[in-house]
């Protein structure tokens, strides 16, 4: 799985710059931001917001237990 650190190393920028490219785009020049985003796509970075994890099951039908 690709991390922000991997992207930073490949682009020769700091991890903070990579984070800014995703969260605070106005803090970077358009050229730097595009270079970081292009490398992220190339490396297959999806970010934490895209990761899918199953944590439970919700059912619309109530369970009735008879003892």
C-alpha positions in Angstrom: 0.0 0.0 0.0 1.4 3.4 -1.0 1.8 6.0 1.8 2.3 9.7 1.9 6.0 9.1 2.7 6.4 7.0 -0.5 4.9 9.8 -2.6 7.1 12.4 -0.9 10.2 10.4 -1.5 9.3 9.9 -5.2 8.6 13.7 -5.7 11.6 14.8 -3.5 9.3 16.9 -1.2 8.3 16.7 2.4 5.4 14.5 3.7 3.8 17.8 4.8 3.9 19.0 1.2 2.2 15.8 0.0 -0.5 16.2 2.8 -1.0 19.8 1.7 -1.5 18.8 -1.9 -4.6 16.8 -0.8 -5.9 18.9 2.1 -4.7 22.5 1.5 -4.1 22.9 -2.2 -3.7 26.7 -2.0 -0.5 26.3 0.1 1.4 24.9 -2.9 2.1 26.1 -6.3 -0.1 24.6 -9.0 2.9 23.0 -10.6 4.0 21.3 -7.4 0.5 20.1 -6.5 0.0 18.6 -10.0 3.3 16.8 -9.8 2.4 15.3 -6.4 -1.1 14.3 -7.5 0.2 12.8 -10.7 2.8 10.7 -8.8 0.1 9.6 -6.3 -2.1 8.4 -9.2 0.9 6.6 -10.7 1.7 4.9 -7.4 -1.9 3.9 -6.8 -2.5 6.0 -3.7 -6.1 6.1 -2.5 -5.8 7.7 0.9 -7.4 6.7 4.1 -10.8 8.1 3.2 -11.2 5.5 0.5 -10.1 2.4 2.4 -13.1 0.1 3.0 -13.4 -1.9 6.2 -16.4 -3.9 7.3 -17.3 -3.1 10.9 -20.7 -4.6 11.3 -24.1 -5.5 9.8 -27.2 -3.4 10.2 -30.6 -5.0 9.5 -33.9 -3.3 9.1 -35.7 -6.3 10.5 -35.8 -6.6 14.3 -34.7 -9.8 15.9 -37.2 -11.4 18.3 -35.8 -13.9 20.7 -38.1 -16.2 22.5 -36.8 -18.0 25.5 
